[in-house]
Amino acid sequence: MCLVLYIGSNQPSPLIPWHEEAPAFHVIDLPDDAQAVRNHLAEPFVYYAGSYERCGCAFNFGHEYPDYEDEPSELLAAEQSRNDLINYLSRALPKSGSMKIFSCWANEETKAPEAFRTVTPAALGATDFVFQTPELITIETGA
């Protein structure tokens, strides 16, 4: 089962398409089969954010099970995806004011969040930061 992330914003945010030939961080419009996340994200603009793996699993790679997730090339690609997510949020945040991330397992978008926290984009880069499921995270500049 894959981790998936959805971003809610008060303002439109740029899309970053998925490229099969060059897998990387991407942000796309909310897929039709994931509309249920709107029950958790009240923001008018909701997007799907994926890592180089297409899903969100890489956002936790090396952080959730550091003793086992130690493949150097995977760690590098996962950290790049996480850094790209942090940079994306950091650039969009001033325009939006605050943003939300709903994280869950794929096909569990209807589940209500069980964990809540407020963080800055930089906090997502901490070695002990792990996206929980299902979780609703508020992203603010001065959290």
Backbone bond lengths (Angstrom), bond angles and torsions (degrees), N, CA, C in turn:
res aa  C-N    CA-C-N  psi(-1)  N-CA   C-N-CA  omega(-1)  CA-C   N-CA-C  phi
1 M - - - 1.437 - - 1.528 107.98 -
2 C 1.317 116.87 142.13 1.460 121.99 -175.03 1.520 112.68 -105.64
3 L 1.318 114.66 145.51 1.451 122.20 170.92 1.520 108.15 -75.68
4 V 1.326 116.85 138.10 1.461 120.79 175.70 1.523 108.41 -130.33
5 L 1.343 115.66 145.88 1.464 122.59 179.22 1.520 109.49 -121.18
6 Y 1.318 114.90 138.11 1.460 122.24 175.23 1.519 107.74 -124.88
7 I 1.314 116.25 134.43 1.461 122.35 -178.59 1.515 109.19 -109.10
8 G 1.334 116.54 129.05 1.457 122.29 174.98 1.519 109.27 -108.79
9 S 1.328 116.27 135.26 1.457 121.51 -177.26 1.527 110.38 -139.44
10 N 1.322 116.21 149.07 1.463 121.39 175.91 1.520 112.42 -80.23
11 Q 1.310 116.50 -14.94 1.458 122.71 -179.61 1.531 109.07 -128.22
12 P 1.321 117.07 154.57 1.467 118.08 176.30 1.529 110.69 -60.15
13 S 1.306 116.54 140.76 1.458 122.67 176.72 1.518 108.45 -117.43
14 P 1.323 116.98 153.15 1.467 118.66 -178.32 1.525 112.84 -66.94
15 L 1.305 114.84 144.61 1.460 121.21 174.30 1.526 108.89 -88.32
16 I 1.304 115.79 145.38 1.465 122.77 174.98 1.523 104.89 -126.82
17 P 1.320 118.12 107.46 1.469 119.61 -174.11 1.526 113.18 -67.85
18 W 1.313 114.33 155.16 1.460 122.43 172.88 1.513 107.96 -81.59
19 H 1.328 116.60 134.51 1.464 121.52 177.03 1.528 108.49 -122.55
20 E 1.306 116.01 110.17 1.467 121.87 -178.66 1.526 111.96 -56.14
21 E 1.340 116.62 -36.79 1.461 120.73 -177.21 1.528 112.97 -78.42
22 A 1.327 117.65 -14.72 1.463 122.05 178.21 1.536 108.51 -143.20
23 P 1.327 117.63 74.25 1.469 121.32 -176.04 1.528 111.68 -58.74
24 A 1.332 115.76 131.49 1.462 121.27 -178.49 1.525 108.75 -162.36
25 F 1.310 115.29 176.84 1.456 121.64 175.19 1.526 108.83 -53.61
26 H 1.323 115.21 140.42 1.460 119.82 179.88 1.518 110.19 -150.22
27 V 1.320 115.55 155.39 1.463 123.25 176.86 1.518 106.46 -134.79
28 I 1.318 115.93 121.84 1.461 120.58 -177.79 1.526 109.82 -127.91
29 D 1.314 115.60 164.76 1.462 119.94 175.28 1.520 109.67 -57.94
30 L 1.308 115.03 152.46 1.459 120.79 179.72 1.524 110.08 -59.39
31 P 1.331 118.00 121.99 1.466 120.43 178.91 1.527 111.23 -64.44
32 D 1.313 115.99 151.71 1.465 121.06 -179.98 1.524 112.49 -57.66
33 D 1.334 116.83 -36.42 1.461 119.42 -176.66 1.531 113.64 -79.99
34 A 1.348 116.84 4.01 1.464 120.81 179.60 1.529 112.22 -120.06
35 Q 1.308 116.94 16.15 1.464 120.70 -177.67 1.528 113.05 -59.74
36 A 1.313 117.92 -20.36 1.465 121.26 -179.68 1.532 112.45 -61.10
37 V 1.327 118.28 -22.70 1.472 119.74 179.83 1.526 111.40 -65.27
38 R 1.316 117.52 -18.56 1.469 119.74 177.08 1.528 111.28 -63.43
39 N 1.313 117.69 -17.75 1.463 120.79 174.47 1.526 111.26 -70.08
40 H 1.325 117.50 -19.83 1.463 122.55 -178.26 1.522 112.12 -108.03
41 L 1.322 116.69 -23.81 1.463 121.81 -178.39 1.522 108.61 -114.87
42 A 1.313 116.95 108.83 1.469 121.83 -177.50 1.524 112.44 -81.83
43 E 1.317 117.45 -11.02 1.459 121.27 -178.80 1.526 110.20 -62.98
44 P 1.342 117.27 146.02 1.466 119.33 -176.73 1.529 114.76 -71.23
45 F 1.331 117.57 -20.50 1.460 120.84 -178.76 1.526 108.41 -115.54
46 V 1.320 116.09 119.24 1.456 121.33 -177.55 1.525 108.56 -128.23
47 Y 1.323 114.71 133.10 1.463 121.68 -175.38 1.530 110.42 -130.17
48 Y 1.309 115.02 159.16 1.463 122.76 171.27 1.515 106.88 -99.19
49 A 1.336 117.21 130.90 1.468 121.62 176.96 1.517 108.79 -116.54
50 G 1.312 116.27 127.12 1.455 120.98 -179.34 1.515 111.76 -125.55
51 S 1.306 115.21 159.15 1.461 122.35 178.25 1.531 109.88 -92.33
52 Y 1.314 115.19 -170.68 1.467 120.17 177.59 1.532 111.26 -63.37
53 E 1.337 116.84 -18.28 1.465 120.70 178.45 1.518 112.44 -84.28
54 R 1.301 116.97 -0.50 1.459 127.26 -176.75 1.531 111.07 85.93
55 C 1.330 117.53 -39.58 1.466 121.27 176.17 1.533 108.04 -92.14
56 G 1.328 117.17 -164.04 1.455 120.84 -179.94 1.515 114.65 -103.65
57 C 1.321 117.34 4.58 1.461 119.97 -176.34 1.531 112.55 -56.07
58 A 1.294 117.85 -37.64 1.467 120.79 -177.56 1.523 112.25 -65.96
59 F 1.331 118.41 -21.42 1.465 119.60 178.18 1.527 111.34 -64.06
60 N 1.331 117.61 -23.61 1.463 121.65 177.06 1.526 112.91 -102.58
61 F 1.323 117.86 -9.36 1.463 121.19 -174.58 1.536 110.25 -60.97
62 G 1.319 115.29 130.40 1.456 121.22 -179.57 1.510 112.96 87.15
63 H 1.318 117.11 -12.96 1.461 121.93 -179.44 1.524 111.23 -107.04
64 E 1.325 116.63 -38.24 1.460 119.97 -174.73 1.534 111.27 -76.79
65 Y 1.302 116.19 -43.56 1.474 121.38 179.85 1.531 108.97 -132.16
66 P 1.327 117.95 67.99 1.471 120.34 -172.78 1.524 114.68 -60.26
67 D 1.321 117.62 -26.83 1.469 119.57 179.72 1.526 112.36 -72.51
68 Y 1.327 117.48 -19.83 1.458 121.35 -177.20 1.524 113.00 -112.43
69 E 1.308 116.36 -27.01 1.474 121.13 -178.17 1.526 108.40 -94.10
70 D 1.321 116.17 81.13 1.461 119.33 -172.74 1.528 114.14 -130.28
71 E 1.319 117.58 15.48 1.474 121.05 177.16 1.530 107.87 -68.39
72 P 1.346 119.01 116.44 1.464 121.49 -173.59 1.531 115.14 -55.17
73 S 1.324 117.85 -43.97 1.470 118.55 -178.21 1.527 111.30 -68.74
74 E 1.324 116.85 -35.59 1.471 120.86 177.36 1.522 110.32 -69.32
75 L 1.326 116.88 -41.15 1.464 120.45 178.43 1.522 111.05 -61.09
76 L 1.314 116.25 -43.62 1.466 121.03 179.51 1.525 111.15 -62.52
77 A 1.315 117.32 -47.73 1.469 121.21 179.97 1.526 111.05 -65.16
78 A 1.327 117.13 -39.46 1.466 120.71 179.57 1.523 110.72 -66.24
79 E 1.318 117.15 -44.11 1.467 120.09 178.86 1.526 111.02 -64.30
80 Q 1.325 117.19 -35.30 1.470 119.62 177.00 1.525 110.11 -64.42
81 S 1.334 116.98 -43.02 1.464 120.12 178.02 1.526 110.83 -62.82
82 R 1.327 116.56 -43.26 1.464 120.04 179.47 1.524 110.53 -64.39
83 N 1.334 117.14 -43.33 1.469 120.49 177.65 1.522 111.45 -63.04
84 D 1.320 116.86 -38.38 1.465 120.07 177.34 1.526 110.99 -64.56
85 L 1.330 117.64 -38.39 1.464 121.20 175.86 1.525 110.29 -62.93
86 I 1.324 117.10 -46.23 1.465 121.77 179.27 1.528 110.30 -59.48
87 N 1.327 116.78 -46.63 1.467 120.80 179.80 1.522 111.58 -64.36
88 Y 1.303 116.91 -39.50 1.467 121.67 178.53 1.525 110.01 -60.24
89 L 1.328 116.43 -49.89 1.456 120.92 -179.91 1.528 111.16 -64.52
90 S 1.314 117.41 -40.70 1.464 121.43 -179.85 1.521 111.78 -62.07
91 R 1.316 116.83 -37.97 1.475 120.36 178.89 1.530 111.89 -74.35
92 A 1.326 117.60 -36.02 1.468 121.32 -176.41 1.525 112.76 -82.28
93 L 1.307 117.26 -26.28 1.461 121.84 -173.00 1.530 114.79 -59.97
94 P 1.322 120.32 -44.25 1.465 119.06 -179.15 1.535 113.28 -58.53
95 K 1.298 116.29 -34.67 1.468 121.18 179.63 1.526 111.55 -75.61
96 S 1.316 116.96 -36.43 1.463 122.11 -174.70 1.530 113.53 -87.97
97 G 1.314 117.43 -25.97 1.457 120.65 -177.36 1.518 112.17 91.67
98 S 1.286 117.23 -55.07 1.463 123.38 171.05 1.528 105.97 -153.56
99 M 1.301 114.93 161.60 1.461 120.50 179.70 1.523 107.29 -137.40
100 K 1.305 116.02 166.62 1.453 121.03 177.55 1.524 108.83 -128.72
101 I 1.314 114.82 149.92 1.462 121.56 171.45 1.520 106.77 -125.59
102 F 1.315 115.24 126.88 1.462 120.94 171.62 1.515 106.32 -106.77
103 S 1.326 116.83 120.87 1.465 121.36 177.84 1.517 108.93 -113.87
104 C 1.320 114.91 138.92 1.470 120.48 -179.98 1.523 108.17 -159.25
105 W 1.306 115.63 175.03 1.458 120.55 171.88 1.526 108.16 -79.34
106 A 1.296 116.95 147.96 1.464 121.55 177.77 1.528 109.47 -54.86
107 N 1.303 115.52 138.51 1.460 124.37 -179.72 1.523 113.68 71.20
108 E 1.343 117.01 12.86 1.464 120.99 174.96 1.526 110.28 -119.64
109 E 1.324 115.99 30.45 1.464 121.47 -178.24 1.524 113.13 -65.34
110 T 1.317 117.96 -18.70 1.471 120.49 179.99 1.529 112.19 -81.51
111 K 1.322 117.74 -16.61 1.467 120.62 -178.25 1.530 110.24 -68.54
112 A 1.310 115.67 134.75 1.465 121.10 178.29 1.530 109.64 -71.07
113 P 1.338 116.63 146.47 1.467 118.49 178.35 1.525 111.25 -61.52
114 E 1.317 115.00 141.36 1.461 121.64 177.90 1.521 111.28 -109.15
115 A 1.319 116.76 -16.55 1.461 122.10 179.02 1.526 108.17 -126.00
116 F 1.320 114.81 145.92 1.463 121.66 -179.04 1.520 108.46 -139.80
117 R 1.325 116.44 139.95 1.460 119.84 172.23 1.521 109.47 -160.29
118 T 1.319 114.71 162.10 1.453 122.47 177.89 1.517 107.16 -121.48
119 V 1.339 116.82 128.14 1.458 121.81 -176.22 1.528 109.85 -141.81
120 T 1.319 115.31 168.79 1.458 121.77 169.92 1.525 107.98 -91.80
121 P 1.333 118.00 162.99 1.470 117.94 175.69 1.526 112.47 -56.95
122 A 1.332 116.96 -40.03 1.465 120.20 -178.25 1.524 112.15 -60.53
123 A 1.330 117.82 -31.16 1.468 121.22 -179.37 1.527 111.78 -61.66
124 L 1.330 116.56 -25.58 1.468 119.83 178.94 1.527 111.91 -65.05
125 G 1.324 116.80 -19.06 1.457 120.98 -178.94 1.517 114.34 -89.32
126 A 1.325 118.06 -4.89 1.462 121.00 -179.51 1.527 110.45 -62.51
127 T 1.317 116.03 144.20 1.470 119.90 -177.23 1.522 112.53 -63.69
128 D 1.335 116.60 -22.57 1.465 118.76 -179.52 1.534 112.50 -100.35
129 F 1.339 117.83 6.61 1.453 119.87 179.38 1.526 109.79 -82.38
130 V 1.335 115.40 126.56 1.464 122.34 177.60 1.523 107.78 -134.90
131 F 1.328 116.57 131.15 1.459 120.39 173.18 1.519 108.17 -68.53
132 Q 1.323 116.39 126.52 1.453 121.59 177.96 1.530 108.83 -93.92
133 T 1.329 116.18 169.14 1.466 119.56 -179.55 1.520 110.43 -137.57
134 P 1.287 118.01 134.33 1.456 127.30 -18.63 1.533 109.86 -78.86
135 E 1.313 116.16 140.44 1.464 121.77 -174.26 1.523 109.98 -138.91
136 L 1.324 114.81 145.80 1.463 121.61 174.81 1.515 107.20 -118.97
137 I 1.319 116.41 116.86 1.466 122.68 -177.18 1.530 108.40 -112.49
138 T 1.312 116.31 130.18 1.452 121.29 172.23 1.525 107.56 -95.78
139 I 1.321 115.74 128.51 1.470 121.57 179.94 1.526 107.35 -105.23
140 E 1.330 115.94 122.49 1.463 121.66 179.24 1.523 109.37 -133.95
141 T 1.324 115.83 158.18 1.468 119.37 -179.42 1.520 112.27 -71.22
142 G 1.317 117.94 -33.14 1.453 120.22 -176.47 1.513 113.31 -120.98
143 A 1.314 117.39 38.63 1.479 120.87 -177.28 1.511 111.63 -65.16
